[in-house]
Amino acid sequence: MQWIYYYNIVLGVVNLIDGIIHVSRSGEIQSTLAGMAITLGFLLISAAFCLLFAVYQERSKLLLVWFVCFGAYAVLNIVSIVYIGYLYSHHSLDVYYTFGVVGFENVSLLLQVAALVTVLKYKKLTNDNRIL
């Protein structure tokens, strides 16, 4: 279960740094990418702390907040993948950058699914029916 906290925090920080890099560049495309990256970063970091406090203090409401953050992250991640694909096809975005970002986001989404399965198993093991 601990790997989920660390993974969410590390990936959140990576997204925040990516957003800061995009903010330093000019252009409408860069500002959109910066906004998405910063939002994803804050979502992941807040999700990590919600899960941490939910597990250690046995508060089911915080675990529900983690599920909401996870859902929002998944939706934004998919939107980001589609947006990068759109930019690649309509604005001649660099192919290496495009495949790098899409690959990174796909891997992070798969790891988030593994995190979701782990949390659901934890919920089942603790027999906490108040959650969800």
FENBEL-V934867 format. One record per backbone hydrogen bond with DSSP energy under -0.5 kcal/mol. NH is the residue of the N-H (numbers start at 1). CO is the residue of the C=O. If there is no record, write none. Layout:
NH,CO ; NH,CO
This chain:
4,1 ; 5,1 ; 6,2 ; 7,3 ; 8,4 ; 9,5 ; 10,6 ; 11,7 ; 12,8 ; 13,9 ; 14,10 ; 15,11 ; 16,12 ; 17,13 ; 18,14 ; 19,15 ; 20,16 ; 21,17 ; 22,18 ; 23,19 ; 24,20 ; 25,21 ; 25,22 ; 31,27 ; 32,28 ; 33,29 ; 34,30 ; 35,31 ; 36,32 ; 37,33 ; 38,34 ; 39,35 ; 40,36 ; 41,37 ; 42,38 ; 43,39 ; 44,40 ; 45,41 ; 46,42 ; 47,43 ; 48,44 ; 49,45 ; 50,46 ; 51,47 ; 52,48 ; 53,49 ; 54,50 ; 55,51 ; 56,52 ; 57,53 ; 59,54 ; 60,58 ; 62,59 ; 63,59 ; 64,60 ; 65,61 ; 66,62 ; 67,63 ; 68,64 ; 69,65 ; 70,66 ; 71,67 ; 72,68 ; 73,69 ; 74,70 ; 75,71 ; 76,72 ; 77,73 ; 78,74 ; 79,75 ; 80,76 ; 81,77 ; 82,78 ; 83,79 ; 84,80 ; 85,81 ; 86,82 ; 87,83 ; 88,84 ; 89,85 ; 90,86 ; 91,87 ; 93,87 ; 98,94 ; 99,95 ; 100,96 ; 101,97 ; 102,98 ; 103,99 ; 104,100 ; 105,101 ; 106,102 ; 107,103 ; 108,104 ; 109,105 ; 110,106 ; 111,107 ; 112,108 ; 113,109 ; 114,110 ; 115,111 ; 116,112 ; 117,113 ; 118,114 ; 119,115 ; 120,116 ; 121,117 ; 122,118 ; 123,119 ; 124,120 ; 125,121 ; 126,122 ; 127,123 ; 127,124 ; 128,123 ; 129,127 ; 131,128
